[in-house]
């Protein structure tokens, strides 16, 4: 249904866009620094799920409405920015709770904690302005309208950047968490890196809020 040349062209375009760190990447890095590797991987997973929800929205026609409407676009952007700041403030406030001796301890509620982390990632992914613009403005250009089944083509094409994003976001998170492990040899250094992760998320939220549309 989707020709190989279109698929390859879209994969190249997706890679070029994804390798430039955006809100999702910086969010994963911030969570890795603040909470560690497990949280980073769960956040990356949530991000790609949220991003694919954007693909679904574009496939059913909602994404183009968000991209065209300044009001709706602004509401989505500010919602994501506010949540990023909230998560950053929470991480910064609880930075002193991080203890090197606790890193090897088993969490008290792993399933609930992981689920909440994934949900955080989903919310950030689905309100990512970079993702909204990319999927609403770029994805439709690679659809072959003559072949029919346009929504299905979009859903299939959308799996390409999602797969690339999952790999790259996870690598960013693992790299950041490795640096955190070095800081974890000292409670003071671990507290500092946790605070840095919180500040990263706060700064990202502010940046997303004040950044205007490309058009």
N, C-alpha and C positions, 0 to 999 in steps of 0.2 A: 504493500500500500504506500509506504514512504520509500522513495527511491534512494539508492545507496549514495548518490552524489549529494542529494539534499541532506541526508543524515550526516554525512561527513562534513559538509559545509557548516551545518548547525553545530556539530561537535567542536569544530575549530573556533567558531564564533563564541560558543559557550566557554571554552577553555580560556580564551583571551579575556573574557569578562570576569571569569571566576578567579583567575590568578591575581587580579587586582583586589587586595583586601578590602572588603566592605563591612557593613554592620554585622553580618552573620559571623564572619571570620573573627572580627575584633571581640564580639560577644563570647565566642567559644574560648578565645585566648583569656579574656577576663574571668570566665568561669573556671578555667584551668588554673589560673594563678590564685584565685580565691578559694577554690574547693578541691582541686586535684584532678587526676586523670579520669576517674570514673564519671565525675560530673561533666568533664569536657566531652567525653564520648557520648554520654546521654544527651548533652546539649546539641552536639553535632547531628545526632539522629533526629532530634526534635526539629532542628532547623530545616533539614531536607524534607521532613514531612510537611512542615509549614509552607515551604517553597512549592511543594507539589500541589498543595491546596490552591496556590495561586494559579498553577497550570490548569487545574480543574475549573477555577473561576473564569479564566480566559476562554477555555473550551466551551463553556456554557454562555459566554457573552458578558459576564459580570466584570471581568478584568478590564475590558475596553472602556466600560463606564467609569471605573475608578480612575483610569489613566486620563480620560478626557475631562472629567469633572474636577475642577480645582478644589471645590469644597470637600468632596469625598476624599480626594487624594490627601488634602491637608489633615482631615480627620484621622485617616489611617496612619499617616506619618506621625502625628502628635501622640496617638495612642501608643504606638511602638516606642517612641522616644520617652514618654512618661514611664512606661513599664521598665525600660532599661535603667532609667535614673533610680527608680524604686529598688530594683535588684542591686544596683551598685551601692546605694545607701545601706541596704541590709548587709551586704558583704563587708562594707567598711565598718559598720557598727559592731559587727561580731568578729572582727579580725583578731581581737585579743583572745577569743575562745579557741583559736587554733593552737594545738599543742603537738610538738613533734612526737611525743609518746603515744598520741592517739591515732597516728597515721596507720598503724598496723592493726588497730583494734577493729573489731567487727561492728558496723553501724547498728544502731538499735532498731531501725526500720528501713532496711534496704529497698524493699519493693515500693513502699510509699514514697521514699526519697527519690528513687530513680524515676518514678512516674511523674512526680512533680517537676523534676528537672527537665524531662522530655517535654512536658506541657509548656514550661517556660520557653524552651527552644522553639516549639511550634508557634507560640504567640509572636516571638521575635521574628521568626521566619516569614510568617504570613503578613506581618506589617512592615517588612523590609522594603523601603522605597526603591532601592536598587532592583530588587526582585520584581516589584510591581511594574516598573518601567520596562525591564528586560522582557518579561513574559507577555506583557500587553502590547509592546511595540515591535519587538524583534521576532518572537515566536511565530506569529501569523504569517510573516514574510516567507517562511520556509515550508508552508503548507501548499500542496498541489491541489488547487480547487477543482481542477479537471478530473482528478481521480476520485472525488467524492469522499464521504465519510470524514469531513473536516474535523469535527470534534475528536474523533478517534485518532486522527493523524496528530493533533496537538497533544493528546495524552501520551502517545508513543514518543513523540519528539521530546516532550518534557522530561522523560526518563533519562535523557542524555545529560543535561546539566545537573540533574538531581544526583546521578551516579558520580559524576565528576566532583560535585560539591561535597558529597559524603566522604570521598577519599581525601580531598584537600583539607576540608575542615577538621577531619579526624587527625590528620598529620600535624596541622597547626596546634591542635589541642594537646597532642602527645608531646610535641616539642616544648610547649609552654609548661606542661606539667613536669617535664624532666628538669627544667630549670627550677621549678618549685621544690622538687625533691632535694636539690642541693641546699636551698634555703631552709628546708625542714630540719636540718641538723641542729638548728638553734631555734628555740621558741620565739626569740626576738626577731630573728630574720624571717621566720614563718609568718609572724604577725605583720611584718613590713610588706611581704609579698602578697598577703591576703588583702591588706589595705590598698596595695597597688592595683590588684585586680578589681576591687570595688571602684577605685578612682577611674580605671579604664572604662568600666561600664557607664559611670556617671558622665564622663567626658564624651563617650560615644552617643549617649542619649541626647546630650545638649547639642552635639554636632548634627545629629539627624534632625533635631527640631529646627535648627536655624538654617539648614541647607535648603536652598530653593530648588525648584524643578529645573531640568536642563533647558526646557523651552521657555 
